Amino acid sequence: MDMFKRVNFGTDGLGLNAREYATLLHEAVTARPFPADFYSNGGVIEEIEKAFAECLGKQAAMFVPTGTLANHIAIRKLAGNDRRVLVQAESHLYNDSGDCAEVLSGLNLIPLAAGGRMPMLDEVKQWVERSAHGRVEMKVGAISIESPIRRLDHQMVPFAELQRVSAYAREQGIRLHLDGARLFNLPQHSGRSVRDYAALFDTVYVSLWKHFNGSTGAILAGDASFIEGLYHTRRMFGGSLPRAWPNVALVPRYLEHYAEDYARAWQSTERLIALLEADGRFRVRRIPDGTSRFFLGVAGVAPDVFSQRIASANVYLPQAIPDTGEFPIDVNATILRMTPDALARIFIGAIG
Ligand SMILES: Cc1ncc(COP(=O)(O)O)c(C=O)c1O
């Protein structure tokens, strides 16, 4: 199969396969005298840390090998001795991190905003007050917010709600962490910059392997005093990879154009949606406060037959949802590998 040709509607970034990744890695390390890191310090790692700190408007940043560890290290340090941490019930930190913060850092994570319930602020206030008035007085040390929310189809938390929670937390002396694994998609949908978001939080995590095509990796950004010495904690958790550079060597290349590429991907997607809707047999369902995902239903063909036919034209669709038969479509820059008109012909032709 040709390299760099597939349109993949099931990935955050380009979904590079091993051969594609190795090809680009070779390009990256031969394009200049390539600065390797040592134990995740210096070299290209330091370049990436500086670039993200600058983009996010933070003083400093640290590479962490996974987002799971970035979230954990962040709330561990932000909470300090105030061990109650408010999190969203639907967040990665609460559901998909194996209770690492409870087991390894002695934190008490309290889940709020189940199902994306808004406003969050009411629940935040209730827990802060309830903690202060228990038989043993407790303080909430930190609040962690994920946006976009992966488990809610990448729905975003409205910016105004983040502002309210942030203002209240600061008034109460509670520290704030943003799980912004996919933060760089938000400006396209909310009109707010990544800096606007980062400014509401003490620390921000951004994934390096979702939008920026690393093989793994995360950035944790914050004040210089927060980041200083934090690499000891990273190492304590086994997270200082002796050679991290092969994981992130492609990141600078994709960071530079991400916002433009994502905006162009949506332009193309809108054209594709218009062509499919004009056909009459496709149904598009958008998500309120949505970001990169929409749902596509197709009449007149079984979803698995449809996706097999599409796959033979080098277009990948994720598994349809069993109840509705709809495909959860993730918008990313691979859509730019074909014209929307060519894609529409493939989709329409696959109904048979
Ligand atoms: C919102 C969110 N936070 C955190 C993570 C964890 O990232 P990692 O897989 O790099 O540990 C993920 C990744 O799957 C995620 O979607």
The ligand as a Gaussian input file, in Angstrom:
#p B3LYP/6-31G(d) Opt

LIG

0 1
 C       -8.092000      13.112000      27.644000
 C       -6.929000      12.203000      27.858000
 N       -6.137000      12.396000      28.916000
 C       -5.059000      11.623000      29.149000
 C       -4.733000      10.592000      28.300000
 C       -3.550000       9.739000      28.608000
 O       -2.534000       9.855000      27.678000
 P       -1.462000       8.677000      27.477000
 O       -2.144000       7.635000      26.652000
 O       -0.349000       9.381000      26.759000
 O       -1.091000       8.176000      28.809000
 C       -5.536000      10.366000      27.174000
 C       -5.153000       9.318000      26.217000
 O       -5.541000       8.404000      25.813000
 C       -6.675000      11.167000      26.953000
 O       -7.496000      10.957000      25.928000

